[in-house]
Amino acid sequence: MDVPDLKLLTDRSRFMREAGIGLLIGSFVLAVFLFIPLRPEAQVASPIEATASTTTPDAFAGVQFQGKAAIVYDLSDGKVLYQKNADAQLPLASLTKLLTIYTGLVSLGPDAIITIPEDATQVDAPRAFSAGEQFKLSDLARITLTGSLNDGATAIADAAAAQKGTDIPTALDTEASALGLSATYAVNGSGLDVNTWLSGGYGSAHDIAILAGDVAKLAPDIALATTQDSASANDLADRSYTAKNTNPGVSRAPRLLLSKTGFTDLAGGNLALVFDAGINHPIAVVVLGSTEDARFTDGDALVAATLAYFAGQSSL
């Protein structure tokens, strides 16, 4: 009988024991891989999720307009939805009247009595009043903004400056600074060009968006008058005045809360709109440095793009 080699048996036993241990370890690792889920941060996003995050339509991509600067500003959360040179300081023309009305309301209150001064009757048209006529500020502001009346704006600026004991530029600058309008200042209340190189007011599209929103919030009744085809007001002698809106497109604008136009040789065509994109969701659209006619088509294009943006579409 052959006697087994003890060394061979020992080596074979050791090999089988190590192989068994290796098999057990491999089985355990496989079980862990198959049955323990990946951590959330290690999971791979599904193809549907990845596609949804990269295909949101850009509603403003195809917007064409002639203005030098523009902004679409969400007043509810301070978000800029679209901008072009929005911080550039440009002539404001009659958009300056928004600052004048705001200053008058804050300084004097809506029920203050405003007397039309002689100097107001000497400004360029449009104007409607005679020296000595008196209006409640809210009535004068309503017709002044709607018809962009230069005599009404001058009268309100004069009264606000007198109440503050200062001049018109300082009175207007005080309120602009209080609102954080860093690019805005005015040298008169109307925004009329002072001469061939100096505008009556300067500001940025971003500043005017904030200002228009503040006027609409502070005095919604006055702002809403600017969304009608015309506005009327009576002086304290019960004489009636009516001014046609300088924005011919207000009747077709959706959910408009405020409209203000501006045009001078230095400024070109300007437009400021505030409209409601939803329930209590005001949006400001401002165009600066366009042309007298294109400011309105520029504004229409930005409003349409904004509505498309909220609808999740590339266009309406």
C-alpha positions in Angstrom: 0.0 0.0 0.0 1.2 3.4 -0.9 1.6 5.9 2.0 0.1 9.4 1.2 2.5 12.3 1.0 1.7 14.4 4.0 3.1 17.6 2.5 0.9 17.2 -0.6 -2.2 16.7 1.6 -1.4 19.7 3.7 -0.9 21.9 0.6 -4.2 20.7 -0.9 -6.1 21.3 2.3 -4.7 24.8 2.6 -5.6 25.6 -1.1 -9.2 24.4 -0.6 -9.6 26.4 2.6 -8.3 29.6 0.9 -10.5 29.0 -2.1 -13.6 28.6 0.1 -12.8 31.8 1.9 -12.4 33.7 -1.4 -15.7 32.3 -2.6 -17.5 33.5 0.5 -16.0 37.0 0.2 -16.9 37.2 -3.5 -20.5 36.2 -2.8 -20.8 38.8 -0.1 -19.5 41.6 -2.4 -21.9 40.5 -5.1 -24.8 40.6 -2.7 -23.9 44.1 -1.6 -23.7 45.3 -5.2 -27.1 43.7 -6.1 -29.2 44.5 -3.1 -27.9 47.8 -1.6 -29.1 50.9 -3.6 -26.7 53.5 -4.6 -26.6 56.7 -2.6 -28.9 59.4 -4.1 -26.1 61.6 -5.2 -24.5 58.7 -7.1 -27.6 57.8 -9.1 -27.6 58.7 -12.7 -30.4 61.1 -13.9 -32.9 59.5 -16.3 -32.7 60.6 -19.9 -36.1 62.3 -19.5 -34.9 64.5 -16.6 -31.7 65.5 -18.5 -33.7 66.5 -21.5 -36.2 68.6 -19.5 -33.4 70.6 -17.9 -31.8 71.6 -21.2 -34.7 72.3 -23.5 -36.6 75.1 -21.8 -37.5 77.6 -24.6 -35.9 81.0 -24.6 -38.8 83.3 -25.2 -36.5 86.4 -25.6 -34.0 84.8 -28.0 -35.8 86.1 -31.1 -36.8 89.6 -29.9 -36.0 92.3 -32.3 -36.2 96.0 -31.4 -34.6 99.3 -32.1 -34.0 100.7 -28.7 -30.5 101.4 -27.3 -31.5 99.9 -24.0 -34.3 97.8 -22.5 -35.3 95.6 -19.6 -38.0 93.2 -18.5 -38.0 93.3 -14.7 -40.1 91.1 -12.4 -41.2 93.5 -9.7 -42.5 90.8 -7.5 -39.0 89.3 -6.8 -36.6 91.8 -8.3 -35.5 89.4 -11.1 -34.3 90.6 -14.5 -35.9 88.4 -17.1 -34.3 90.2 -20.1 -32.0 93.2 -20.5 -30.0 95.1 -23.1 -27.7 97.8 -21.8 -30.1 98.0 -18.8 -27.6 100.0 -16.7 -26.6 102.5 -19.3 -27.4 106.1 -18.4 -29.5 107.7 -21.1 -31.8 110.7 -21.6 -35.3 110.1 -20.2 -37.4 112.7 -21.8 -40.9 112.6 -20.2 -40.2 109.4 -18.3 -38.8 112.0 -15.9 -42.4 112.8 -15.0 -42.6 109.5 -13.1 -39.9 110.8 -10.7 -41.7 114.2 -10.5 -45.1 112.6 -9.6 -43.5 110.2 -7.1 -41.7 113.1 -5.5 -44.8 115.2 -5.3 -46.9 112.4 -3.7 -44.2 111.5 -1.1 -43.5 115.2 -0.3 -46.9 116.7 -0.4 -49.5 113.9 -0.3 -52.3 113.2 -2.8 -54.7 115.8 -1.4 -52.3 118.7 -1.5 -53.4 121.8 -3.5 -51.2 122.7 -6.4 -51.3 126.2 -8.0 -50.1 126.5 -11.6 -47.3 129.0 -11.5 -46.5 131.5 -14.2 -43.3 129.8 -15.2 -45.2 126.5 -15.9 -47.3 128.2 -18.6 -44.1 129.1 -20.5 -42.8 125.6 -21.1 -43.1 123.8 -24.4 -46.2 121.9 -25.3 -48.0 119.8 -24.5 -49.6 122.0 -21.9 -53.2 122.7 -20.9 -53.4 125.1 -17.9 -53.3 128.8 -17.1 -51.4 130.5 -14.2 -53.3 130.6 -11.0 -55.5 127.5 -11.6 -55.6 125.1 -8.7 -55.9 121.3 -8.6 -55.7 118.6 -6.0 -52.4 116.9 -6.6 -53.9 113.4 -7.4 -56.1 115.0 -10.1 -53.3 117.0 -11.6 -51.0 114.0 -11.5 -53.5 111.8 -13.2 -54.0 114.1 -16.2 -50.3 115.1 -16.3 -49.0 111.5 -16.6 -51.6 110.4 -19.1 -51.2 113.4 -21.4 -47.5 114.0 -20.6 -48.4 117.6 -19.8 -45.2 119.7 -19.2 -47.0 122.5 -17.4 -48.6 120.1 -14.9 -45.2 118.4 -14.2 -43.5 121.8 -13.7 -46.2 122.9 -11.3 -45.8 119.7 -9.2 -42.0 119.9 -9.2 -42.1 123.5 -8.1 -44.5 122.7 -5.3 -42.4 119.7 -4.1 -39.2 121.8 -4.1 -40.9 124.6 -2.2 -42.1 122.2 0.4 -38.6 120.8 0.8 -37.1 124.3 0.9 -34.8 123.5 -2.0 -34.6 123.6 -5.8 -36.2 121.2 -8.2 -33.0 119.1 -9.1 -32.2 118.6 -5.4 -35.8 117.7 -4.5 -36.0 115.1 -7.3 -32.5 113.8 -6.5 -33.5 113.3 -2.9 -36.3 110.9 -3.8 -34.2 109.2 -6.5 -31.5 108.4 -4.0 -34.1 107.2 -1.5 -35.3 104.6 -4.0 -31.7 103.6 -4.8 -31.8 104.9 -8.4 -28.1 105.3 -8.8 -28.2 106.3 -12.5 -31.1 108.7 -12.3 -31.1 112.5 -11.9 -33.2 115.4 -13.3 -32.7 119.1 -13.8 -36.4 119.9 -14.4 -39.7 118.2 -13.6 -40.8 117.7 -17.2 -37.9 116.0 -18.8 -37.8 118.5 -21.7 -34.3 119.0 -23.2 -32.6 122.0 -21.7 -30.6 122.7 -24.8 -29.1 120.7 -27.7 -26.7 118.8 -25.4 -28.4 118.6 -22.0 -31.6 116.5 -21.3 -34.0 117.4 -18.6 -33.5 114.0 -17.0 -31.2 111.0 -17.2 -31.5 107.4 -16.0 -31.2 103.7 -16.8 -33.7 101.2 -18.0 -33.2 99.3 -14.7 -33.8 102.4 -12.6 -37.0 103.3 -14.5 -38.4 99.8 -14.1 -38.0 100.2 -10.4 -39.5 103.7 -10.4 -42.5 102.8 -12.6 -43.2 99.9 -10.2 -43.0 102.2 -7.2 -45.4 104.7 -8.8 -47.9 102.0 -9.6 -47.7 100.6 -6.1 -47.8 104.0 -4.3 -50.7 105.5 -6.4 -52.5 102.8 -8.3 -55.5 105.0 -9.2 -53.1 107.6 -10.8 -51.2 104.8 -12.6 -54.4 103.2 -13.9 -55.5 106.4 -15.5 -52.4 106.1 -17.8 -53.8 102.8 -19.2 -56.9 104.5 -20.6 -57.3 106.3 -24.0 -57.7 109.6 -22.1 -57.9 111.1 -18.6 -60.0 113.9 -17.2 -59.7 116.1 -14.2 -61.4 119.1 -12.7 -59.7 122.1 -11.0 -61.0 123.6 -7.8 -63.2 125.9 -9.8 -64.8 122.8 -11.3 -63.4 123.5 -14.8 -63.0 120.2 -16.6 -59.8 119.2 -18.5 -59.2 116.1 -20.7 -55.9 114.9 -22.0 -55.4 112.2 -24.7 -53.0 109.4 -23.8 -49.6 109.7 -25.5 -49.5 105.9 -25.9 -51.9 105.0 -28.7 -51.6 101.3 -27.9 -52.9 101.2 -24.3 -56.2 99.7 -25.3 -54.6 96.5 -26.7 -52.1 96.0 -23.9 -52.9 93.0 -21.6 -53.6 93.7 -17.9 -51.8 97.1 -18.1 -51.1 98.8 -14.7 -49.1 101.9 -15.9 -48.0 103.4 -19.2 -45.6 106.3 -19.7 -44.1 107.6 -22.9 -41.2 110.0 -23.6 -39.7 111.6 -26.7 -37.3 114.4 -27.3 -34.5 115.1 -29.8 -31.8 114.0 -27.3 -33.7 111.0 -25.9 -35.4 109.5 -28.9 -38.4 107.4 -28.2 -38.8 106.0 -24.7 -41.5 103.8 -23.1 -42.2 102.4 -19.6 -45.0 99.8 -19.0 -46.1 97.9 -15.9 -48.5 95.0 -16.5 -49.7 92.1 -14.5 -48.3 88.7 -15.8 -50.6 86.9 -13.3 -52.4 87.5 -10.1 -50.4 90.2 -8.2 -47.4 89.6 -10.5 -46.4 93.0 -11.9 -43.7 93.1 -14.6 -42.0 96.3 -15.8 -40.9 96.7 -19.4 -38.7 99.7 -20.3 -37.4 100.8 -23.7 -34.9 103.7 -24.0 -33.4 105.3 -27.1 -35.7 103.9 -29.7 -37.6 106.0 -32.3 -40.9 107.8 -31.9 -42.8 105.0 -33.5 -40.6 101.9 -32.8 -40.8 102.4 -29.0 -44.3 101.0 -29.2 -43.4 98.0 -31.3 -40.4 97.5 -29.1 -42.6 97.4 -26.1 -45.1 95.1 -27.7 -42.4 92.6 -28.6 -41.0 92.5 -25.1 -44.5 92.2 -23.5 -45.3 89.3 -25.9 -42.0 87.6 -25.1 -42.7 88.0 -21.4 -46.1 86.3 -21.7 -44.5 83.5 -23.7 -41.8 83.2 -21.0 -44.4 82.6 -18.3 -46.3 80.2 -20.6 -43.1 78.1 -21.1 -43.1 78.7 -24.8 -40.6 80.2 -27.2 -43.3 82.6 -28.6 -47.0 83.2 -28.5 
